[in-house]
């Protein structure tokens, strides 16, 4: 994958990786129990499913928006929307069940939500952050025009793992 990158792209990738490492080291205290929590950009956190008690710590860390990519059939044994709104966080649900939901429409919806949120701190999560990474990879390619290789790197920064072959296939077909 890196073999096809130009020197410019490699330097850019190294800079982005360094910045994301700085953000990752800057995780607020009290959030360590959130599965797969990453801080890939200044105001965006990606993660697996937070526990109910984690929402207080998220609010204290300045998170103002929660975007849940889990469909209703996967909801935990608590009302996440109610808990988030009780903590004065806006709550959004974009249900992504699997590869069949990795569509331009869902990427466009996520992009609109993130654009409307602007610079406010946001948690974007699914059960493991794999779907988060998949949508962010597709968004990088379709909205920002980056190469497949760069899109995959962006997805990995957000948690892309098992869905990587599907994302590569989707991007290769379009």
N, C-alpha and C positions, 0 to 999 in steps of 0.2 A: 504494500500500500504506500509506504513512504518513498519507494523507489521512483514512483511517477511524479513526485512533487518537485517543483523547481526550488532553487535556493531560496527565493523570496517566500514561497509557501512554507518551506521548512522553517525559516526564521520566524515567520508569522505564527506558525503552529507552536514553536517553542515559546514565543512570547505569550500566547494565549494559555498554554499549559502552565507557564510560570504564574500568570495572573490567577488562574483557577486554583492553583496550589495555595496561593496566598489567601484567597477567599476560603478555601477548605480549612485552612489553619485558623481562620477567624470565626469559627462557629460559636455562637453565643452559649454561655453556660446554661445547663438545665435541659439541653436538647439532645444529649448523648444517648438517650434511650430510643430515639427515633431511628428505625431501621433504614440503613442506606442513606442517611442524610448527607447531602452534598450542598455546596454553595458555589455553583458554577459561574455566577455573575453577581454583581454588586447587590442587587435587590431580589434575586431569585434563588430559592432553595428548592431542591428536588429531593424526594424521599419515597420510602415505602410507607405503608399505612401507620400513621401515628396512633398511639393509644389515646383513650379519652382524656386521661390526665395530662397528656402532652400539650393540649391546646392552651392551657394556662401559660405554660412556659413559652409557647410560640407567640402568644399575645404579648407577653413580657419582653420578648426579643424584638418586638416591633413588627411582627408579621400582621398585615392588615387584610390579606386576601388568601383564601384557600381554594385551590382548584383541584378537585378530586376527579381522577380519570376512571375510577372504578364504577362499573354499572350497578344498578340497584340489587341485582342478584348476588353481588359480592359484598354488600354492606356489612360492616362489623356489627357487633351486638350492642351498639349505641347509636344515637342519632347525631351523626357528625355535623350535619347542617345546623341543628339546634345548638350544639355545643360551640361551634365556631361563631355563630351569631351572638350567643351569650357573652362571648369574649370580644365582642365588637369587631369581628372579622367578617368581611363579605365572603360568601360561600358560592361556589360555582361547581356544577357537575357536568362533565363531558364524558359520557360513558363509552369506554373503549374496552370491548370484550376480548379482542384478539386481532389477528392480521386483517380480518374482514372490515374492521373499523379504522384501519390506517388509510384514510381517504383524504383527498384534497378538501372535501367539505369539513371534516373534523379538524384538519390543520388550519383551514381558514377561520373556523370558529375559535380555536385556541389563539390564533394570531390576533383576532379581534378583541378577545378578552384581555390578552396581555397588553395590547395597544391601549385599550381603555383604562387599564390599571395604571399604566405609565410607570413611574419610578417608585411606586410604593412597594414595600416588601411583600413578597408573595411566596407561598408554599405550593408547589405543584407536585402532586403525589398520585401513586397507584398502590398496588400491594407491595411492589419491590423496587420501583422506579424504572423498570425495564420499559414499560409503555410510555413513561415520561420521556425517556431517552429516544424511543422510536419516533414519537411525535416531534420532538425537538430536532432530530436529524432530518426528518421530512420537511419541517418548517425551514431549516437552514438551506436546504436544496431548493425548495419550491418558492420560498419568499425572498431569500437572500441570494439565490443563484450560485451557491457554492458547488464545488464538485462533489461527486459521490464520496470520495475519500475524506474530504473536509466535513461533509455532512455526518459521516459515521463518527469522526472524531468528536464533533459537537454532541452527537447522541451519546457517546460514551461518557462525556463529561457530565451528562445528566442521568446516567444510569443504564444506558442501552447495553444489553447482554444477549439473551437468547433470541430476541427479535431481530438481531443484526442481519442474518441471512434474508429475512423477509423484507427488511428495509432496503437492502442492496438490490433485491429482485424488483421491488416496486420502482425504485429509482432508475434501474436499468431499462425497465419497460417503457418509461415515459420520456 
